Amino acid sequence: RALKKSKSFSKSLSIIYGLQTCLDFDKAVEIATNLFQLYEYCRQEIIKGFSQKNEDGIIKSLNIIRQIMEGWEEIPSLEKKNG
C-alpha cells in the first residue's frame, strides 16, 4: 500500500512538472504565469499532504486541476459557438 501511494505521489508530481514545463511564456505571459502559480500551489499541497499524511491539500489540488481541465475541455465547444 505504501509503495502504491509513493508511486501515485511521484506520478502526480511528474504530471504537474510536465504541465509547468509546457507553458508558453512567450505567447501568453499572464495566462502562463497564472497557470504556473496554480500548478506550483498544487505541487506544494501534494508534497505537504503526502509528508504530513493529510489529504486536505491533495483534495484541493485535485479540484484545482479538475477545474483547469474542464476549462480546457470547454474551449472546442466555445470555438464552435463563435465560429
Buried (B, 14 or more C-beta within 10 A) or exposed (E): EEEEEEEEBEEBBEBBEEBBEEBEEEEEEEEBEEBBEBBEBBBEBBBBBBEEEEEEBBEBBBEBBEEBEEEEEEEEEEEEEEE
